[in-house]
Amino acid sequence: MKINEIYNCSGLVEYINEIGFLPLLHMGLDGWSAEEAVDEECRYVTLPDGGWEWPLWEWKGDIIRESGCAYGKFFARKAAFISREWWPDFCNWRRNVYPHPEESSIEDMILQTLQENGSMITRDLRKACGFTGTKMRGKFDTYISRLEMGCYIVTEDFVYSKDRHGRNYGWGMVVAYHA
């Protein structure tokens, strides 16, 4: 499959499976991202009314559900897809670099909360772990990113808020899953 010739979600799934792992956005290596792999019509566009369209962004959940690939902040805390075939080796390598969190650490508490509750929207996970109040979201996100980098948490899906007309809006909330 050639770069810039991907026009739909299934084409991107095929490409991810072909190459094994693919960052969502450009990370400094030209041509090595989903953003660069898709046709220009699938890239981010600002609309005249101030809104936006971004088919690639909307495909993230579908890609995870259809392909069974992993999605998370795996490279320099940037989001990427890892194919089902590559996941075991990638996961083993990352867990060697990022050993299991120490018992009773904040990361361990987050993992235990996920084990007890199953997958959770990160907003609910943050509350369940006691990260409420001002400036706590950023601190919590740092712990989640570390757990993603070690392949202990992956994104299972995305949940979108709805406007008064029932349309999705926003960037989507992550549904985290203990890997």
N, C-alpha and C positions, 0 to 999 in steps of 0.2 A: 504494500500500500504506500502511496506517495504522500508526502507532506502536502498540506493544503487541499487535499482531495477527499477530506472527510466531511460529510454533510449532515450526519445524523449520529444519534447515540450508539446504534449498533455498529456503525463504522468505527467509532472510537473504541468501543469494547474490543473489536477485532484487532485494532492497532495495539491496545494495551496488552492483549494476550500474545501478540506477535513479538513485542519487544521486552515484556516482562515487568517493567516499572516505568512510570511516566509522571513527572511533576505536573500539577494542574497549570501553573503559571510559569513564565520564563524565569529561569534561575541563573542566567549568565552563560549557559552553553547553548548557542544558537541551534534552533531546530529541535530541542529536546524538552518539549512541554506540550500538553494537550492544547494550550492556547495557540501555539504555533502550528500544531498538526491539523487543526480544523480550517475549513474554508473561511474566508473573510466574512461571509454572511453569518457565521456562527460565533463571531467575536463580539465583544462588548460594544454597544452602541448607545450613546446618549440621545434621547428623544427631544424634540423641540419643546415639549411641555415640561421638561425637567426630569421625566422618568427615564427608564433604561430598559434595554432588552439585552439578554445575554444567553443565547441558547446553550452554550457550553456549561454555564453555571447551573442552568435548569436541568441538565442531564446528569449531574453528579449522583443524585439518589437513584435514578434509573440504572446508571452504570453499576453501582454497588449491588442493587437487587438482581439485575439481569446476569451479571458476570460472576458474582461471588468473589470479586476481587476485594482487597482491603483498601481502605482510604483513610488517611490520617496525615498528621504532620510528621513525616518521616525524614525529610531532608532539610537540614538547617531550619527546623520548625516551620517548614513550608509544606503545604498539602501536596500529596501525590497518591497515585494509584499503584498498587502492587498486584500483579496477576495471581490467581489462585495457584498456578503452577510454581511461581517464584516465592510465594509467601513462606513456606516452611524454611527455606534456606535464608531468606532475608530476615525472618523473625529470629532464627538462631544466631545469626551474625549480630543483629542489633542487641539482643539480650546478652551477648557476650560483652558488648561495649557498654550497655546500660544494665548492670545486674539488678536482680529483683530488689525492690525497695526494702529497707530495713523494717523489721517488725515494729509496730507502733508509730511509724513515721506518718506524716500527712499523706504521702503517696499510698502507703499501705492502707490507711483508713479509707481513702477514695476507692481503692480496689475492693476492699471488704464491703463497702457500701454497694458497689456494683454487683458483687457476688450475691449479696443478700436480696437485692431488688431486681436483678436482671438489667436489661438495657434501660437507660434513662435519658431524658432530654437534659443537656448539660445545665440548664437553668435549675431544674429540679435536683440534680445531683449536687450542685453548688449549695443549695439550701439544705439538703439532707446532710451535707458535710459541715454545716455551720458557717459557711462563707457568706454571711449576710452583712449588710452595712456598706458604707462608702469605701471605695477603693479595693474592695474584696474580690470583685470580678477579675481584675487583672492578676492578682496574686493567685487566684484559683486557676486561671487560664495557664499560668506558668507551670503549675503542677501537672495539669492535664497534658500540656505540650511535652513535658518530660516523659510522662507515661506513654504518650503516642510515639515519641522517638525511640523508646525501648520496646515498642510493639506490645505493650500490656493493655492498651486501650486502642480500639479502632472505631471508626464511625460506621454505624449500622445503617443510618438513614438520615434524612433531614425533614424537619417539620417546619412549616411556614405559618406565620400569623396570617389572618384573613382580615380584609378590610370590610366595611359595612355592606359591600356588594358581594361578599363571599369570594373575592379574588385573593390569591396569594400575594403577599408583599414582603419585602425585606430580604435579607441574605440567607435566611433559614437558620433554624436552631439545630444543632447537632444532637443526634441520638447516639450516646456513647455506649459501647459494649466492651466488657472485659474479655480480652482475646485469650 
